[in-house]
Amino acid sequence: MNPKILVTGGAGYIGSHVVRQLGEAGYDVVVYDNCSTGHASAVLYGELIVGDLADVDRLYRVFATHKLTAVLHFAASLIAPESVSNPLDYYANNTRNTLNLIRCCDAFGVDKIIFSSTAAVYGEPAHNPVTEQTPTLPINPYGRSKLMSEWLIQDTSRASNLRHVILRYFNVAGADPGGRIGQMNLEATHLIRAACDAALSRKPGVRIFGTDFSTPDGTGIRDYIHVEDLASAHLAALRYLEAGNDSQVLNCGYGQGYSVRHVIDRVKAISGVDFSVVETDRRPGDPACVTACADRIRQVLNWQPQYNDLDTIVRTSLFWEIRRDNQTLKHPLIQQLAQRLRHAPVVAQVKPIPVKGQHVQSPAIARL
Ligand SMILES: NC(=O)c1ccc[n+]([C@@H]2O[C@H](COP(=O)([O-])OP(=O)(O)OC[C@H]3O[C@@H](n4cnc5c(N)ncnc54)[C@H](O)[C@@H]3O)[C@@H](O)[C@H]2O)c1
């Protein structure tokens, strides 16, 4: 019998990429997601149970029904400014619901968990690159709710058979190179998403928050990791725990950063669209630079990223954004972009897979 893996938040952006890779690797997958920001159509493998982690009875029944061997826990709320105005919802969804999940793991003897944590637990780091030993000093309820979840998992591991890999993600971007799934949450505000929206005329332009940082071009520097590599890190972490290894906390990034201005320039160059850019003041709490020291994840998990290239991240993001909304394919600008992207090797090399549910492959999409 194949190992059966529970993926909370598997209908979301990152979770759906991991579910796809788990399915391709032959794992049986059960996705538990309330579809608050996730979409059923993003779940390309396994069974989707639409449920909330706050519904303890339902969660308990899922554990009782399925013989689970491991849990991958993505489900969360993750908009940092929203967490400042609405902290209780963040502690409830991120910390209390993690407690619900760990209680079920404990009750049913599920002894392996991989947890989606974040560079936000480091707050405004004084030095770069950030190592796993850098002090954790989160500056908002989102970061604190995630750090509390880390503690909850670590303390339970100390007191039981539970073993964990906590992955602290840096800036996640890009999309499935086959264009089947990507960021579907229209509320997402990440830079590459915003720049793609501007290139596709969905937004009037992009804003740069702060041009007076102590960086070479004055704009903030971040470590962008392709979602496909992040997903493969989860599979490596799962195999690591399956092999009986000890718990770990690992940074997930490439160990190199790009400035906001540079990212925008690449989106303009790759899309061929010179969209408008407005420079505004810094946002409170935005550090000048945050990059990961990613040595440990490579050593411990033997993780070998395949998409460590900003242009590939931008190209797959743009490709997804075009495919996401079939209507926009009729737009002349989209047709031009499709012509440009058709020659992108990362797109061409991927074979389509059979797709479940509402995920429709239109002739226009297939042409890309
Ligand atoms: N996207 C990033 O750049 C980033 C960076 C660092 C860490 N993370 C972490 O990665 C994880 C996944 O993020 P994402 O970008 O895929 O976000 P997402 O919003 O696309 O995915 C979260 C998923 O969890 C589901 N969900 C939320 N609350 C739930 C609940 N109570 N019960 C059941 N399902 C629930 C949502 O419907 C959604 O499908 C989060 O834990 C987040 O903190 C993300």
The ligand as a MOL file (V3000), in Angstrom:
LIG
                    3D

  0  0  0     0  0            999 V3000
M  V30 BEGIN CTAB
M  V30 COUNTS 44 48 0 0 0
M  V30 BEGIN ATOM
M  V30 1 N 3.4020 32.4800 -0.5050 0
M  V30 2 C 4.5180 32.8240 0.1200 0
M  V30 3 O 5.3270 33.6110 -0.4140 0
M  V30 4 C 4.8440 32.2390 1.4760 0
M  V30 5 C 6.0200 32.6490 2.1070 0
M  V30 6 C 6.3200 32.1010 3.3540 0
M  V30 7 C 5.4890 31.1540 3.9310 0
M  V30 8 N 4.3460 30.7900 3.2970 0 CHG=1
M  V30 9 C 3.4760 29.7880 3.9500 0
M  V30 10 O 3.1170 28.8130 2.9920 0
M  V30 11 C 1.8210 28.2930 3.2610 0
M  V30 12 C 0.9940 28.2710 2.0020 0
M  V30 13 O 0.9300 29.5790 1.4530 0
M  V30 14 P 0.2810 29.8670 0.0200 0
M  V30 15 O 1.0430 30.9940 -0.5770 0
M  V30 16 O 0.1280 28.6090 -0.7430 0 CHG=-1
M  V30 17 O -1.1370 30.4360 0.4740 0
M  V30 18 P -2.6020 30.0950 -0.0610 0
M  V30 19 O -3.5080 31.0780 0.5770 0
M  V30 20 O -2.6160 29.9850 -1.5270 0
M  V30 21 O -2.8380 28.6540 0.5580 0
M  V30 22 C -3.3530 28.4250 1.8500 0
M  V30 23 C -4.4140 27.3400 1.7290 0
M  V30 24 O -4.9050 27.0140 3.0140 0
M  V30 25 C -6.3330 26.9780 2.9720 0
M  V30 26 N -6.7840 27.2940 4.3290 0
M  V30 27 C -6.5960 28.4460 5.0270 0
M  V30 28 N -7.1450 28.3420 6.2420 0
M  V30 29 C -7.6780 27.1030 6.3370 0
M  V30 30 C -8.3770 26.3990 7.3610 0
M  V30 31 N -8.6800 26.9720 8.5220 0
M  V30 32 N -8.7840 25.1300 7.1080 0
M  V30 33 C -8.5240 24.5370 5.9240 0
M  V30 34 N -7.8590 25.1590 4.9270 0
M  V30 35 C -7.4420 26.4270 5.1290 0
M  V30 36 C -6.7230 27.9940 1.9200 0
M  V30 37 O -7.9950 27.7750 1.3660 0
M  V30 38 C -5.6160 27.7910 0.8850 0
M  V30 39 O -5.9470 26.7860 -0.0300 0
M  V30 40 C 1.2580 29.1570 4.4010 0
M  V30 41 O 1.3570 28.4100 5.5960 0
M  V30 42 C 2.1690 30.3660 4.4500 0
M  V30 43 O 2.2780 30.8910 5.7440 0
M  V30 44 C 3.9900 31.3110 2.0890 0
M  V30 END ATOM
M  V30 BEGIN BOND
M  V30 1 1 1 2
M  V30 2 2 2 3
M  V30 3 1 2 4
M  V30 4 1 4 5
M  V30 5 2 4 44
M  V30 6 2 5 6
M  V30 7 1 6 7
M  V30 8 2 7 8
M  V30 9 1 8 9
M  V30 10 1 8 44
M  V30 11 1 9 10
M  V30 12 1 9 42
M  V30 13 1 10 11
M  V30 14 1 11 12
M  V30 15 1 11 40
M  V30 16 1 12 13
M  V30 17 1 13 14
M  V30 18 2 14 15
M  V30 19 1 14 16
M  V30 20 1 14 17
M  V30 21 1 17 18
M  V30 22 2 18 19
M  V30 23 1 18 20
M  V30 24 1 18 21
M  V30 25 1 21 22
M  V30 26 1 22 23
M  V30 27 1 23 24
M  V30 28 1 23 38
M  V30 29 1 24 25
M  V30 30 1 25 26
M  V30 31 1 25 36
M  V30 32 1 26 27
M  V30 33 1 26 35
M  V30 34 2 27 28
M  V30 35 1 28 29
M  V30 36 1 29 30
M  V30 37 2 29 35
M  V30 38 1 30 31
M  V30 39 2 30 32
M  V30 40 1 32 33
M  V30 41 2 33 34
M  V30 42 1 34 35
M  V30 43 1 36 37
M  V30 44 1 36 38
M  V30 45 1 38 39
M  V30 46 1 40 41
M  V30 47 1 40 42
M  V30 48 1 42 43
M  V30 END BOND
M  V30 END CTAB
M  END
